[in-house]
Amino acid sequence: MAAVVKSVALAGRPTTPDRVHEVLGRSMLVDGLDIVLDLTRSGGSYLVDAITGRRYLDMFTFVASSALGMN
């Protein structure tokens, strides 16, 4: 009996930013936030979308970590 193998992205193999949601959508729910984070161009309080190149001011990081340093 022959197994049917789908084309999948394997760990360690790069994929293009415009295919990230397609690849992740095969195994998890990916609706909601359509940004693909570019870690090399993001820095400080700014996030960069790898698909569009747009910069976003990160206004949530402090809210998520404030309980650690402000208690």
C-alpha atoms as an extended CHARMM CRD file, in Angstrom:
* protein
*
        71  EXT
         1         1  MET       CA              0.0000000000        0.0000000000        0.0000000000  PROA      1               0.0000000000
         2         2  ALA       CA              1.5180000000        3.3360000000       -1.0500000000  PROA      2               0.0000000000
         3         3  ALA       CA              1.2090000000        6.3300000000        1.2400000000  PROA      3               0.0000000000
         4         4  VAL       CA              0.1610000000        9.6910000000       -0.1230000000  PROA      4               0.0000000000
         5         5  VAL       CA              2.6740000000       12.3530000000        0.8670000000  PROA      5               0.0000000000
         6         6  LYS       CA              1.6840000000       16.0130000000        0.8100000000  PROA      6               0.0000000000
         7         7  SER       CA              4.1960000000       18.7270000000        0.1170000000  PROA      7               0.0000000000
         8         8  VAL       CA              5.1940000000       20.1140000000        3.5060000000  PROA      8               0.0000000000
         9         9  ALA       CA              7.7310000000       22.5600000000        4.8210000000  PROA      9               0.0000000000
        10        10  LEU       CA             10.1850000000       20.7960000000        7.1020000000  PROA      10              0.0000000000
        11        11  ALA       CA             11.9090000000       22.2650000000       10.1190000000  PROA      11              0.0000000000
        12        12  GLY       CA             15.0690000000       24.0420000000        9.0890000000  PROA      12              0.0000000000
        13        13  ARG       CA             13.9170000000       24.6120000000        5.5280000000  PROA      13              0.0000000000
        14        14  PRO       CA             13.1930000000       28.2360000000        4.7150000000  PROA      14              0.0000000000
        15        15  THR       CA              9.9280000000       29.3410000000        3.1690000000  PROA      15              0.0000000000
        16        16  THR       CA              8.9410000000       32.6890000000        1.7160000000  PROA      16              0.0000000000
        17        17  PRO       CA              6.9930000000       35.1250000000        3.9250000000  PROA      17              0.0000000000
        18        18  ASP       CA              3.9680000000       35.0310000000        1.6340000000  PROA      18              0.0000000000
        19        19  ARG       CA              3.6430000000       31.2470000000        2.1880000000  PROA      19              0.0000000000
        20        20  VAL       CA              3.9690000000       31.2460000000        5.9950000000  PROA      20              0.0000000000
        21        21  HSD       CA              0.2260000000       31.2710000000        6.7120000000  PROA      21              0.0000000000
        22        22  GLU       CA             -0.3800000000       28.5900000000        4.0730000000  PROA      22              0.0000000000
        23        23  VAL       CA              2.2240000000       26.2720000000        5.6200000000  PROA      23              0.0000000000
        24        24  LEU       CA              1.1240000000       26.8960000000        9.2170000000  PROA      24              0.0000000000
        25        25  GLY       CA             -2.5360000000       26.5370000000        8.2320000000  PROA      25              0.0000000000
        26        26  ARG       CA             -1.9650000000       22.8680000000        7.4470000000  PROA      26              0.0000000000
        27        27  SER       CA             -1.5610000000       22.0500000000       11.1220000000  PROA      27              0.0000000000
        28        28  MET       CA             -2.9560000000       24.9500000000       13.1690000000  PROA      28              0.0000000000
        29        29  LEU       CA             -5.5040000000       27.7720000000       13.1740000000  PROA      29              0.0000000000
        30        30  VAL       CA             -3.8670000000       30.8770000000       11.6870000000  PROA      30              0.0000000000
        31        31  ASP       CA             -6.6960000000       33.3740000000       11.3700000000  PROA      31              0.0000000000
        32        32  GLY       CA             -6.5530000000       36.6680000000       13.2030000000  PROA      32              0.0000000000
        33        33  LEU       CA             -3.2260000000       38.4400000000       12.9080000000  PROA      33              0.0000000000
        34        34  ASP       CA             -1.9590000000       38.5090000000        9.3290000000  PROA      34              0.0000000000
        35        35  ILE       CA              1.5340000000       39.7910000000       10.1240000000  PROA      35              0.0000000000
        36        36  VAL       CA              4.6150000000       37.6670000000        9.4420000000  PROA      36              0.0000000000
        37        37  LEU       CA              7.2760000000       38.9700000000       11.8060000000  PROA      37              0.0000000000
        38        38  ASP       CA             10.6680000000       39.8120000000       10.2970000000  PROA      38              0.0000000000
        39        39  LEU       CA             13.0280000000       39.2730000000       13.2260000000  PROA      39              0.0000000000
        40        40  THR       CA             16.1000000000       40.6260000000       11.4340000000  PROA      40              0.0000000000
        41        41  ARG       CA             14.5230000000       44.0170000000       10.6260000000  PROA      41              0.0000000000
        42        42  SER       CA             12.4690000000       44.3520000000       13.8270000000  PROA      42              0.0000000000
        43        43  GLY       CA             14.1080000000       45.9380000000       16.8290000000  PROA      43              0.0000000000
        44        44  GLY       CA             13.4020000000       47.8490000000       19.9960000000  PROA      44              0.0000000000
        45        45  SER       CA              9.7220000000       48.7210000000       20.1410000000  PROA      45              0.0000000000
        46        46  TYR       CA              9.1400000000       48.2670000000       16.4070000000  PROA      46              0.0000000000
        47        47  LEU       CA              7.9580000000       45.1640000000       14.5670000000  PROA      47              0.0000000000
        48        48  VAL       CA              8.3810000000       44.7900000000       10.8030000000  PROA      48              0.0000000000
        49        49  ASP       CA              6.0100000000       42.7600000000        8.6270000000  PROA      49              0.0000000000
        50        50  ALA       CA              8.0430000000       40.4990000000        6.3260000000  PROA      50              0.0000000000
        51        51  ILE       CA              5.3500000000       40.5440000000        3.6230000000  PROA      51              0.0000000000
        52        52  THR       CA              4.5980000000       44.2620000000        3.3300000000  PROA      52              0.0000000000
        53        53  GLY       CA              7.6750000000       45.8140000000        4.9520000000  PROA      53              0.0000000000
        54        54  ARG       CA              5.4540000000       48.0050000000        7.1610000000  PROA      54              0.0000000000
        55        55  ARG       CA              6.7340000000       48.9840000000       10.6240000000  PROA      55              0.0000000000
        56        56  TYR       CA              4.4420000000       48.7650000000       13.6430000000  PROA      56              0.0000000000
        57        57  LEU       CA              4.9520000000       50.2600000000       17.0820000000  PROA      57              0.0000000000
        58        58  ASP       CA              4.6730000000       47.4270000000       19.6160000000  PROA      58              0.0000000000
        59        59  MET       CA              2.3120000000       48.7050000000       22.3080000000  PROA      59              0.0000000000
        60        60  PHE       CA              1.6610000000       45.3070000000       23.9280000000  PROA      60              0.0000000000
        61        61  THR       CA              5.0610000000       44.0830000000       25.1130000000  PROA      61              0.0000000000
        62        62  PHE       CA              5.0750000000       46.1460000000       28.2910000000  PROA      62              0.0000000000
        63        63  VAL       CA              1.5570000000       45.0330000000       29.1930000000  PROA      63              0.0000000000
        64        64  ALA       CA              2.6150000000       41.3900000000       28.8670000000  PROA      64              0.0000000000
        65        65  SER       CA              5.7910000000       41.7320000000       30.9550000000  PROA      65              0.0000000000
        66        66  SER       CA              4.8430000000       44.4760000000       33.4330000000  PROA      66              0.0000000000
        67        67  ALA       CA              3.6810000000       41.9500000000       36.0190000000  PROA      67              0.0000000000
        68        68  LEU       CA              7.2470000000       40.6490000000       36.2780000000  PROA      68              0.0000000000
        69        69  GLY       CA              8.8950000000       43.9550000000       37.1210000000  PROA      69              0.0000000000
        70        70  MET       CA              6.0870000000       46.0460000000       38.5810000000  PROA      70              0.0000000000
        71        71  ASN       CA              4.7430000000       43.8060000000       41.3260000000  PROA      71              0.0000000000
